[in-house]
């Protein structure tokens, strides 16, 4: 389901009460295994039966639970939900079994339907109806049995069938079953996750095809810690009647092409002409179009009136000034194409899409859509649902592993090569003036440079505050970040062009010099010492050959300047901060330090350069941890004249533009133009 927007077939808005369909078989027998000691509930069974046909998908859910402790009485608060525009819901059974006697709850109590938009706080209008029922008289030692069926058929994609069923991914006592059936004439493809072992098509009701999975007292599934998501898919059966990924793309393409039609009398024509008149440069025009869609149309997920897969027309979106990812994509397509810029809609999965290529082709695997514009042979990924993007060259690298372009002709999933972050998402620049003496408070300035979505969101919160409240909020923040500094002044600044937020602190702080005067004192240099990586080790029963995920594309940088006091007679200043330049476990570590003219300067960064590493790289990391230079960098008093530092690099930290060109955050020959 593309959760950024929605739509569906007309269906009743009331709960139906009816016998179950003939294709539904009786529930599995409960197991004899006792629940764990102290468990609040004993599971009799969970039963999931799905029938796919040209009329849509019917999903039957049933369960039987025994209440063992008072804290489990909440299972009597039953909530069901469905989209009335896509289908309907039927309740078959709700009863209490008490001391061998059966009480039919539905004889005296019915579900109450409410319109409950559960996610209005995150700008989502789904149209989902919710029905609730409080089971009366439920007591400890009662059993509760419930069964219902939801029928659904997406109105936008017509008779296309796709979905998945999943049994609980946990070790539980009880019977668990999943059944998928479909008419033999329906060209439905299916696939079970590898942990289920070989599954075969059986004969089902009325000659249907049937794939069944039965689990009785299943142990917890064996997951692989630290592995990418594609390697930890468990207890899933997916199904689809899409022939291939081109079939998906060709079904979705007309929806966006129709929505993006710019009518001759559209009020958008004047807006597009105004944007185009401001510049002849395609990059500038595309950036203006993106800003227009982001700033002039607020984000609201619309799942009403069949909008789950169908984008609203561009004139409708412009008239109401809100839209979801589909609507914003259609609007951006129309503007770019009118300006003569090549652009296409691209379906993505917001979680990154790792392993998407290992699934059956399905529209349900995508929950987001954006625009890929091509200018002078270079692709730019434009997301109308973001905020604050001003220059195309400053856009973050695309975070999706697989994408599906919507175009006619041959088309397939595209694998996107991961690109490390061009600029650090976080930079901290610290300037300490300790020249007045070791026993005096040091004048200190700290700046944190944050870029991207986090920067824009923080700026929005600060801008909404009064000056006094913003000042108090910043002081509280800095107290957590640098509590050794007594703040005299705090401030913030936002670079709208580059979407960069700068938080600043000025104050004084007592430096913690260590050691005694007779033997010389040392000072730990803030922001100049690495923490060693964690060992990558899995329990022996897990797959030792599986790759490990990293925190890609994390990139952080620290720069520190310390103006030192004049050295005591017979003493000089030295430091211990070895240069670091290595890649380990998919992370590039970089550090450089220079002491010259009584000023200590250091810069270091940690940049993750790949989304995952292989088992051999993980072993190499583990072997290297003991020798990892995680010593805290120090400036120190030394007897005698200052030692000459041969081959010492120059660190002109004061000349660096940390907002637009933080070039010192990586080794010069490691810099990537991307």
C-alpha positions as CSV (number, residue, x, y, z in Angstrom):
1,X,0.0,0.0,0.0
2,X,1.3,3.4,-0.9
3,X,0.8,5.0,2.5
4,X,1.4,8.5,1.3
5,X,-2.1,8.5,-0.2
6,X,-5.2,6.4,-0.8
7,X,-8.6,5.2,-2.5
8,X,-11.1,2.2,-2.8
9,X,-14.4,0.4,-3.8
10,X,-17.7,1.4,-2.2
11,X,-18.6,-0.9,0.7
12,X,-20.9,-0.9,3.7
13,X,-19.9,1.3,6.6
14,X,-21.5,-1.0,9.1
15,X,-20.2,-4.3,10.5
16,X,-22.0,-7.3,9.0
17,X,-22.9,-10.3,11.1
18,X,-23.0,-13.4,9.0
19,X,-21.9,-17.1,8.9
20,X,-18.4,-17.7,7.6
21,X,-18.0,-18.5,3.9
22,X,-18.0,-22.1,2.7
23,X,-14.3,-22.0,1.7
24,X,-13.2,-21.4,5.3
25,X,-12.3,-24.6,7.1
26,X,-12.6,-25.3,10.9
27,X,-9.9,-23.9,13.1
28,X,-6.8,-26.0,14.0
29,X,-7.0,-28.1,17.2
30,X,-5.3,-26.5,20.2
31,X,-2.0,-28.0,21.4
32,X,-1.7,-29.6,24.8
33,X,1.4,-27.7,25.8
34,X,1.0,-25.6,28.9
35,X,1.9,-21.9,28.6
36,X,5.1,-20.6,30.3
37,X,4.8,-20.2,34.0
38,X,3.2,-16.8,34.9
39,X,1.9,-16.3,31.4
40,X,-1.3,-14.1,31.4
41,X,-2.8,-15.9,28.4
42,X,-3.0,-19.4,26.9
43,X,-3.3,-19.4,23.2
44,X,-5.6,-22.0,21.8
45,X,-5.1,-21.1,18.1
46,X,-4.6,-18.2,15.7
47,X,-6.0,-19.0,12.3
48,X,-5.4,-16.8,9.1
49,X,-7.1,-17.9,5.9
50,X,-6.9,-15.9,2.7
51,X,-8.8,-16.5,-0.6
52,X,-7.8,-14.5,-3.7
53,X,-10.0,-14.3,-6.7
54,X,-10.9,-11.9,-9.5
55,X,-13.3,-10.3,-7.1
56,X,-10.6,-9.3,-4.6
57,X,-9.1,-10.8,-1.5
58,X,-11.0,-12.2,1.5
59,X,-9.0,-12.4,4.7
60,X,-10.4,-14.5,7.5
61,X,-8.9,-14.1,11.0
62,X,-9.9,-16.2,14.0
63,X,-8.5,-16.9,17.5
64,X,-9.2,-18.6,20.8
65,X,-7.5,-17.4,24.0
66,X,-7.8,-18.4,27.6
67,X,-7.4,-15.6,30.2
68,X,-5.1,-16.7,33.0
69,X,-4.5,-13.5,34.9
70,X,-6.4,-10.2,35.4
71,X,-3.8,-8.2,33.3
72,X,-5.0,-10.2,30.3
73,X,-8.7,-9.1,30.5
74,X,-7.9,-6.3,28.0
75,X,-8.3,-8.9,25.2
76,X,-12.0,-8.3,25.7
77,X,-11.6,-4.8,24.3
78,X,-11.9,-5.8,20.7
79,X,-11.1,-3.3,17.9
80,X,-11.5,-4.0,14.2
81,X,-10.8,-1.8,11.2
82,X,-11.4,-1.7,7.5
83,X,-11.7,0.6,4.5
84,X,-15.4,0.8,3.5
85,X,-14.4,2.2,0.1
86,X,-12.4,-1.0,-0.6
87,X,-14.7,-3.6,0.8
88,X,-16.5,-4.7,3.9
89,X,-16.2,-6.6,7.1
90,X,-18.2,-9.5,8.5
91,X,-18.1,-10.8,12.1
92,X,-18.9,-14.5,12.4
93,X,-18.3,-15.4,16.0
94,X,-17.7,-13.8,19.3
95,X,-18.3,-16.0,22.3
96,X,-17.1,-16.8,25.8
97,X,-16.4,-20.3,26.9
98,X,-16.8,-20.6,30.7
99,X,-16.7,-23.9,32.6
100,X,-17.8,-25.8,29.4
101,X,-20.7,-23.5,28.7
102,X,-20.8,-21.2,25.6
103,X,-22.0,-17.6,25.9
104,X,-22.9,-15.9,22.6
105,X,-21.7,-12.3,23.1
106,X,-23.3,-11.1,19.8
107,X,-26.8,-11.9,21.0
108,X,-26.8,-8.9,23.3
109,X,-23.8,-6.8,22.2
110,X,-22.8,-5.4,18.9
111,X,-19.8,-3.5,17.5
112,X,-20.0,0.3,17.6
113,X,-18.6,1.9,14.4
114,X,-16.6,5.1,14.8
115,X,-14.7,7.2,12.3
116,X,-11.3,7.2,13.9
117,X,-8.5,8.9,12.0
118,X,-5.7,7.5,14.1
119,X,-2.9,9.4,12.5
120,X,-4.2,12.9,12.1
121,X,-1.2,14.1,14.2
122,X,1.1,13.0,11.3
123,X,-1.2,14.5,8.6
124,X,-2.9,11.3,7.4
125,X,-6.5,11.0,6.2
126,X,-7.0,7.3,5.6
127,X,-10.7,6.9,5.6
128,X,-10.4,3.8,7.7
129,X,-13.4,2.9,9.9
130,X,-12.9,1.5,13.3
131,X,-15.4,-0.6,15.2
132,X,-15.1,-1.4,18.9
133,X,-16.8,-3.8,21.3
134,X,-16.2,-4.3,25.0
135,X,-17.0,-7.9,25.9
136,X,-19.3,-7.8,28.9
137,X,-18.8,-10.1,31.9
138,X,-15.3,-11.4,30.8
139,X,-13.5,-13.0,33.8
140,X,-10.2,-14.8,34.6
141,X,-10.3,-18.4,33.4
142,X,-12.7,-17.6,30.6
143,X,-11.9,-18.4,27.0
144,X,-12.7,-16.0,24.3
145,X,-13.3,-17.0,20.7
146,X,-13.5,-14.6,17.8
147,X,-13.8,-14.8,14.0
148,X,-14.2,-12.3,11.2
149,X,-13.6,-11.8,7.5
150,X,-12.5,-8.6,5.7
151,X,-13.2,-8.5,1.9
152,X,-11.2,-6.0,-0.1
153,X,-10.7,-5.1,-3.7
154,X,-8.6,-2.0,-4.6
155,X,-10.7,0.2,-6.8
156,X,-7.7,1.9,-8.5
157,X,-5.8,-1.2,-9.6
158,X,-8.9,-3.1,-10.5
159,X,-8.7,-6.9,-10.3
160,X,-5.0,-7.1,-9.6
161,X,-4.2,-9.4,-6.6
162,X,-1.2,-9.0,-4.3
163,X,-0.4,-9.3,-0.7
164,X,1.2,-11.4,2.0
165,X,0.4,-13.3,5.2
166,X,2.7,-13.7,8.1
167,X,2.5,-15.9,11.2
168,X,3.8,-14.6,14.5
169,X,7.6,-14.2,14.5
170,X,8.0,-15.4,18.1
171,X,8.2,-18.6,20.1
172,X,4.7,-19.3,21.4
173,X,2.7,-22.3,22.6
174,X,-0.4,-22.9,20.7
175,X,-1.6,-23.7,17.1
176,X,-0.9,-21.2,14.3
177,X,-2.1,-21.6,10.8
178,X,-2.0,-19.7,7.5
179,X,-3.9,-20.9,4.4
180,X,-3.8,-19.2,1.0
181,X,-6.3,-20.4,-1.7
182,X,-7.2,-19.2,-5.2
183,X,-9.1,-20.6,-8.2
184,X,-7.0,-22.7,-10.5
185,X,-7.7,-20.4,-13.4
186,X,-6.2,-17.4,-11.6
187,X,-2.6,-16.9,-12.6
188,X,-1.4,-16.3,-9.1
189,X,2.2,-16.6,-8.1
190,X,3.2,-17.3,-4.6
191,X,6.4,-17.7,-2.5
192,X,7.1,-18.8,1.0
193,X,10.0,-17.5,3.1
194,X,13.0,-19.9,3.2
195,X,12.5,-20.7,6.9
196,X,9.2,-22.4,6.1
197,X,10.9,-25.1,4.1
198,X,9.4,-26.6,1.0
199,X,5.7,-25.8,0.5
200,X,3.4,-27.5,-2.1
201,X,0.2,-26.6,-3.7
202,X,-2.7,-28.8,-2.5
203,X,-6.3,-29.2,-3.4
204,X,-8.5,-26.8,-1.6
205,X,-12.3,-26.1,-1.4
206,X,-14.1,-26.4,-4.7
207,X,-11.0,-27.4,-6.6
208,X,-9.1,-24.3,-5.5
209,X,-5.3,-24.3,-5.3
210,X,-4.2,-24.2,-1.6
211,X,-0.9,-23.4,0.2
212,X,-1.0,-24.1,3.9
213,X,1.4,-23.5,6.8
214,X,0.7,-25.1,10.1
215,X,2.9,-24.3,13.2
216,X,2.3,-26.1,16.5
217,X,4.1,-24.7,19.5
218,X,6.6,-23.1,17.2
219,X,10.0,-22.2,18.7
220,X,11.3,-18.7,18.1
221,X,12.5,-18.3,14.5
222,X,16.3,-18.1,14.1
223,X,17.1,-14.6,13.2
224,X,20.6,-13.4,12.3
225,X,21.7,-10.5,14.5
226,X,23.0,-7.4,12.7
227,X,22.1,-8.8,9.2
228,X,20.3,-6.7,6.6
229,X,16.5,-7.0,6.6
230,X,16.4,-9.2,3.5
231,X,18.1,-12.0,5.5
232,X,15.6,-11.9,8.3
233,X,12.3,-12.5,6.6
234,X,10.5,-15.2,8.5
235,X,7.2,-17.1,8.3
236,X,5.8,-15.2,5.3
237,X,3.8,-16.3,2.3
238,X,3.5,-13.7,-0.4
239,X,1.3,-13.8,-3.5
240,X,0.8,-11.7,-6.6
241,X,-0.7,-11.9,-10.1
242,X,1.7,-9.3,-11.5
243,X,3.8,-11.0,-14.2
244,X,6.9,-8.9,-13.6
245,X,8.0,-5.5,-12.4
246,X,7.2,-4.0,-15.8
247,X,3.6,-5.1,-15.2
248,X,3.6,-3.2,-12.0
249,X,5.1,-0.1,-13.6
250,X,2.7,-0.2,-16.6
251,X,-0.3,-0.3,-14.3
252,X,0.9,2.6,-12.2
253,X,2.2,4.8,-15.0
254,X,-1.2,5.9,-16.4
255,X,-2.4,7.0,-13.0
256,X,0.4,9.6,-12.8
257,X,0.3,10.5,-16.4
258,X,-3.4,11.4,-16.1
259,X,-2.9,13.2,-12.8
260,X,0.0,15.3,-14.3
261,X,-1.9,16.6,-17.3
262,X,-1.7,20.4,-17.5
263,X,-5.0,21.6,-18.9
264,X,-5.0,24.6,-21.2
265,X,-6.9,26.8,-18.7
266,X,-5.2,25.5,-15.6
267,X,-4.3,28.2,-13.0
268,X,-1.0,26.5,-12.6
269,X,0.2,27.8,-16.0
270,X,0.6,31.3,-14.6
271,X,2.6,29.9,-11.7
272,X,4.9,27.8,-13.9
273,X,5.4,30.8,-16.2
274,X,6.5,32.9,-13.2
275,X,8.9,30.2,-12.1
276,X,10.4,29.7,-15.6
277,X,10.8,33.5,-16.1
278,X,13.1,33.8,-13.2
279,X,15.9,31.8,-14.8
280,X,16.9,30.0,-18.0
281,X,19.2,27.6,-16.1
282,X,17.6,24.1,-15.9
283,X,19.1,23.5,-12.5
284,X,17.8,26.7,-11.1
285,X,14.4,26.1,-12.7
286,X,14.2,22.5,-11.3
287,X,15.2,23.8,-7.8
288,X,12.5,26.5,-8.0
289,X,9.9,23.9,-9.0
290,X,10.9,21.6,-6.1
291,X,10.7,24.5,-3.7
292,X,7.3,25.5,-5.0
293,X,5.9,22.0,-4.5
294,X,7.4,21.7,-1.0
295,X,6.5,25.1,0.2
296,X,3.2,25.9,-1.5
297,X,1.5,22.5,-1.0
298,X,1.5,21.1,2.5
299,X,1.8,17.4,3.0
300,X,-1.3,15.4,3.9
301,X,-1.7,11.7,3.2
302,X,-5.1,11.3,1.5
303,X,-6.5,7.8,1.6
304,X,-10.1,9.0,1.0
305,X,-12.1,8.5,-2.2
306,X,-9.9,5.8,-3.7
307,X,-6.6,7.7,-3.3
308,X,-4.5,4.8,-1.9
309,X,-2.7,4.3,-5.3
310,X,-4.3,7.1,-7.4
311,X,-2.8,10.5,-7.3
312,X,-5.0,13.5,-7.2
313,X,-5.0,15.7,-10.4
314,X,-2.6,18.6,-10.3
315,X,-5.4,21.2,-10.4
316,X,-7.2,19.5,-7.5
317,X,-4.0,19.5,-5.5
318,X,-3.3,23.1,-6.3
319,X,-6.9,24.2,-5.5
320,X,-6.8,22.6,-2.0
321,X,-3.1,23.3,-1.4
322,X,-2.4,20.0,0.2
323,X,-1.4,16.6,-1.1
324,X,0.5,13.4,-0.4
325,X,3.6,12.0,-2.1
326,X,1.6,10.9,-5.2
327,X,-0.1,14.3,-5.6
328,X,3.1,16.2,-5.1
329,X,5.0,13.9,-7.5
330,X,2.3,14.5,-10.2
331,X,2.5,18.2,-9.6
332,X,6.3,18.3,-9.8
333,X,6.2,16.2,-13.0
334,X,3.9,18.6,-14.7
335,X,5.9,21.7,-13.8
336,X,9.3,20.1,-14.8
337,X,7.9,18.8,-18.1
338,X,6.4,22.2,-18.9
339,X,9.8,23.7,-18.4
340,X,11.4,21.2,-20.8
341,X,13.1,19.2,-18.1
342,X,13.1,15.4,-18.4
343,X,11.4,13.8,-15.4
344,X,9.8,10.5,-14.4
345,X,8.0,9.2,-11.3
346,X,9.9,6.5,-9.4
347,X,8.3,4.1,-6.8
348,X,10.4,3.4,-3.7
349,X,10.1,1.8,-0.3
350,X,10.7,4.4,2.4
351,X,12.6,1.8,4.5
352,X,15.2,1.6,1.8
353,X,14.0,-1.4,-0.1
354,X,16.8,-3.8,0.9
355,X,16.0,-7.2,-0.8
356,X,13.1,-5.8,-2.8
357,X,14.4,-7.7,-5.8
358,X,13.9,-11.0,-3.9
359,X,10.1,-10.5,-3.6
360,X,7.4,-11.2,-6.1
361,X,6.5,-8.2,-8.2
362,X,3.9,-6.2,-6.2
363,X,2.5,-2.7,-6.0
364,X,2.2,-3.3,-2.2
365,X,5.9,-3.2,-1.7
366,X,6.1,0.5,-2.4
367,X,5.0,3.1,0.1
368,X,6.5,6.3,-1.5
369,X,7.0,7.9,-4.8
370,X,9.3,10.7,-5.9
371,X,10.6,12.3,-9.1
372,X,13.9,11.6,-10.9
373,X,14.8,14.5,-13.1
374,X,17.7,14.3,-15.5
375,X,19.6,17.5,-16.3
376,X,22.8,17.5,-18.4
377,X,23.0,13.7,-18.1
378,X,22.9,13.7,-14.3
379,X,20.0,12.3,-12.2
380,X,18.5,14.3,-9.4
381,X,16.1,12.8,-6.9
382,X,13.3,15.3,-6.0
383,X,11.0,14.5,-3.1
384,X,8.1,16.9,-2.9
385,X,7.2,15.7,0.6
386,X,10.5,17.0,2.1
387,X,11.0,20.6,3.3
388,X,13.8,23.0,2.9
389,X,15.5,21.8,-0.3
390,X,16.8,24.8,-2.1
391,X,19.7,23.7,-4.4
392,X,19.8,20.5,-6.3
393,X,23.5,20.1,-5.7
394,X,22.9,20.2,-2.0
395,X,20.3,17.4,-2.0
396,X,21.2,14.3,0.1
397,X,22.4,11.2,-1.7
398,X,19.5,8.8,-2.5
399,X,18.9,6.4,0.3
400,X,17.0,3.7,-1.7
401,X,18.6,0.4,-2.7
402,X,16.0,-0.5,-5.3
403,X,13.6,1.7,-7.3
404,X,10.9,1.1,-9.9
405,X,10.7,3.9,-12.6
406,X,7.3,4.4,-14.1
407,X,7.7,4.5,-17.9
408,X,6.4,2.7,-21.0
409,X,8.4,0.1,-22.7
410,X,10.9,-2.2,-21.1
411,X,11.4,-1.4,-17.4
412,X,12.6,-3.3,-14.4
413,X,13.7,-2.7,-10.8
414,X,16.8,-0.6,-10.7
415,X,19.6,-1.2,-8.2
416,X,20.9,2.1,-6.9
417,X,24.6,2.1,-6.0
418,X,25.0,3.5,-2.4
419,X,26.9,6.8,-2.4
420,X,28.6,8.0,0.9
421,X,27.4,11.3,2.3
422,X,29.1,14.2,0.6
423,X,29.0,16.5,3.6
424,X,28.9,15.6,7.3
425,X,25.4,15.6,8.8
426,X,27.0,17.0,12.0
427,X,30.1,19.2,12.6
428,X,31.3,20.5,15.9
429,X,33.8,23.3,15.9
430,X,35.3,24.2,19.3
431,X,37.6,27.2,19.9
432,X,39.2,27.5,23.3
433,X,41.3,30.4,24.4
434,X,43.4,29.3,27.3
435,X,46.1,31.9,26.8
436,X,45.3,33.7,30.1
437,X,46.7,30.8,32.0
438,X,45.9,27.3,33.1
439,X,44.4,28.5,36.4
440,X,42.1,30.9,34.6
441,X,38.7,30.2,33.0
442,X,39.1,29.8,29.2
443,X,37.0,31.8,26.8
444,X,35.3,29.2,24.6
445,X,33.2,29.1,21.5
446,X,31.4,26.1,20.2
447,X,29.5,25.8,17.0
448,X,27.4,22.8,15.8
449,X,26.6,22.7,12.1
450,X,23.7,20.4,11.3
451,X,22.4,19.8,7.8
452,X,19.4,18.2,6.2
453,X,15.9,17.4,7.5
454,X,17.0,17.5,11.2
455,X,18.3,21.0,10.6
456,X,15.1,22.2,9.0
457,X,12.9,20.7,11.7
458,X,15.0,22.2,14.5
459,X,14.9,25.5,12.8
460,X,11.2,25.3,12.5
461,X,10.8,24.6,16.3
462,X,13.2,27.5,17.2
463,X,11.5,29.9,14.8
464,X,8.1,29.2,16.4
465,X,9.4,30.2,19.9
466,X,9.7,33.7,21.4
467,X,13.2,35.0,21.7
468,X,13.3,34.3,25.4
469,X,12.0,30.8,25.0
470,X,14.4,30.0,22.2
471,X,17.3,31.3,24.4
472,X,16.2,29.1,27.3
473,X,15.8,26.1,25.1
474,X,19.3,26.6,23.6
475,X,20.9,27.0,27.0
476,X,19.3,23.9,28.3
477,X,20.6,22.0,25.2
478,X,24.1,23.3,25.6
479,X,24.0,22.4,29.3
480,X,23.6,18.8,28.2
481,X,26.2,19.0,25.4
482,X,29.0,21.0,27.1
483,X,28.2,21.3,30.8
484,X,31.7,22.5,31.6
485,X,31.0,25.8,29.9
486,X,29.2,28.6,31.6
487,X,27.1,30.1,28.8
488,X,27.3,33.9,28.2
489,X,25.6,33.8,24.9
490,X,23.7,31.3,22.8
491,X,22.4,31.8,19.3
492,X,21.2,30.0,16.2
493,X,21.3,30.7,12.5
494,X,19.8,28.9,9.5
495,X,21.3,29.0,6.0
496,X,18.1,28.6,3.9
497,X,20.1,28.1,0.7
498,X,22.0,25.1,1.9
499,X,19.5,23.8,4.6
500,X,22.2,24.1,7.3
501,X,21.5,25.1,10.9
502,X,24.3,26.5,13.1
503,X,23.9,26.4,16.9
504,X,26.4,28.5,18.7
505,X,27.6,28.9,22.3
506,X,30.0,31.4,23.8
507,X,31.1,31.3,27.4
508,X,33.9,30.5,29.8
509,X,34.9,27.2,31.3
510,X,37.5,25.8,33.7
511,X,39.7,23.4,31.8
512,X,40.6,20.2,33.6
513,X,44.4,20.1,33.5
514,X,45.7,16.8,34.9
515,X,49.0,16.1,36.7
516,X,51.2,18.1,39.0
517,X,53.2,21.2,38.1
518,X,56.6,19.6,38.9
519,X,56.1,16.8,36.4
520,X,54.1,18.7,33.8
521,X,50.4,18.9,33.1
522,X,48.2,17.6,30.3
523,X,44.8,18.5,28.9
524,X,42.5,16.2,27.0
525,X,41.5,17.8,23.7
526,X,37.8,17.9,23.1
527,X,36.6,16.3,19.9
528,X,39.9,14.6,19.1
529,X,39.5,11.0,20.3
530,X,37.8,8.1,18.6
531,X,35.7,5.5,20.3
532,X,36.6,2.0,19.2
533,X,34.1,0.1,17.1
534,X,32.0,-2.6,18.8
535,X,32.8,-6.2,18.2
536,X,30.6,-7.9,15.6
537,X,29.9,-11.3,17.1
538,X,26.8,-13.5,16.7
539,X,25.7,-16.6,18.7
540,X,27.2,-19.7,17.1
541,X,23.8,-21.1,16.0
542,X,23.3,-18.1,13.7
543,X,24.6,-17.7,10.2
544,X,28.2,-16.7,10.5
545,X,28.6,-15.9,6.8
546,X,25.9,-13.3,6.7
547,X,26.9,-9.6,6.1
548,X,26.6,-7.0,8.8
549,X,24.7,-3.7,8.5
550,X,26.4,-0.4,9.2
551,X,25.1,3.0,10.2
552,X,25.5,4.2,6.6
553,X,25.4,7.1,5.6
554,X,26.4,8.6,8.9
555,X,29.2,11.2,8.6
556,X,30.3,13.3,11.6
557,X,33.2,15.7,12.0
558,X,34.9,17.6,14.9
559,X,37.4,20.4,14.8
560,X,39.2,21.9,17.8
561,X,41.5,24.9,18.3
562,X,43.2,25.6,21.6
563,X,45.2,28.8,22.2
564,X,47.7,27.7,24.9
565,X,49.3,29.7,27.7
566,X,52.9,30.8,27.3
567,X,55.0,27.8,28.3
568,X,56.8,28.0,31.6
569,X,60.6,28.6,31.6
570,X,62.3,25.3,30.8
571,X,59.2,23.8,29.4
572,X,57.5,23.6,26.0
573,X,54.2,22.4,24.6
574,X,53.8,19.1,22.9
575,X,50.9,16.8,22.1
576,X,49.9,13.2,21.6
577,X,47.5,12.7,18.7
578,X,48.7,10.4,16.1
579,X,47.4,10.9,12.6
580,X,44.6,8.5,11.7
581,X,43.7,7.5,8.2
582,X,42.2,4.1,7.9
583,X,39.0,2.3,6.9
584,X,37.7,-0.4,9.2
585,X,34.3,-2.1,9.2
586,X,33.0,0.1,6.4
587,X,33.9,3.3,8.3
588,X,36.6,5.7,7.2
589,X,38.4,7.3,10.2
590,X,40.4,10.4,9.7
591,X,42.4,12.6,12.1
592,X,45.1,15.2,11.8
593,X,46.7,17.4,14.5
594,X,49.1,20.4,14.3
595,X,50.7,22.4,17.1
596,X,52.3,25.6,15.9
597,X,52.8,29.1,17.4
598,X,51.2,28.1,20.7
599,X,48.0,26.9,19.0
600,X,46.8,23.3,19.1
601,X,44.6,22.4,16.2
602,X,42.9,19.0,15.5
603,X,40.3,17.8,13.1
604,X,38.8,14.3,12.9
605,X,35.9,12.6,11.2
606,X,34.0,9.3,11.1
607,X,32.4,8.5,7.8
608,X,30.5,5.3,7.0
609,X,31.1,4.5,3.4
610,X,29.1,1.4,2.8
611,X,25.7,0.1,3.9
612,X,27.0,-3.3,4.9
613,X,30.2,-5.3,5.2
614,X,30.9,-9.0,4.7
615,X,31.7,-11.6,7.3
616,X,35.4,-11.4,6.4
617,X,35.4,-7.6,7.0
618,X,33.7,-8.1,10.3
619,X,36.4,-10.6,11.4
620,X,39.1,-8.1,10.3
621,X,37.4,-5.5,12.4
622,X,37.3,-7.7,15.5
623,X,41.0,-8.5,15.1
624,X,41.9,-4.8,14.7
625,X,40.0,-3.5,17.8
626,X,42.8,-4.3,20.2
627,X,45.2,-2.1,18.2
628,X,42.6,0.6,17.4
629,X,43.9,4.0,18.4
630,X,41.2,5.1,20.8
631,X,43.5,7.1,23.0
632,X,42.2,10.5,24.0
633,X,44.3,13.1,22.2
634,X,46.2,15.4,24.6
635,X,48.2,18.5,24.7
636,X,51.0,18.3,27.3
637,X,53.8,20.1,28.9
638,X,57.3,18.8,28.0
639,X,60.7,19.7,29.5
640,X,63.1,21.4,27.3
641,X,62.6,23.0,23.9
642,X,59.7,22.1,21.7
643,X,60.2,19.1,19.5
644,X,60.2,19.8,15.8
645,X,57.3,18.1,14.1
646,X,58.6,16.8,10.7
647,X,56.2,16.5,7.8
648,X,53.5,18.3,9.8
649,X,50.5,19.3,7.7
650,X,48.8,22.7,8.0
651,X,45.4,23.0,9.4
652,X,43.9,26.3,8.7
653,X,40.7,25.6,10.6
654,X,39.9,29.3,10.9
655,X,39.7,29.6,7.1
656,X,37.3,26.7,6.5
657,X,33.7,27.4,5.5
658,X,32.1,24.7,7.6
659,X,28.7,25.4,6.2
660,X,29.3,25.1,2.4
661,X,32.7,23.5,2.0
662,X,33.9,21.5,5.1
663,X,36.8,20.1,3.1
664,X,39.0,19.4,6.1
665,X,36.5,16.7,7.3
666,X,38.3,14.1,5.3
667,X,41.7,13.4,3.8
668,X,42.3,15.6,0.8
669,X,42.6,12.7,-1.7
670,X,39.6,10.9,-0.2
671,X,37.2,13.8,-1.0
672,X,34.4,12.7,-3.3
673,X,32.8,15.0,-5.7
674,X,29.8,12.7,-6.0
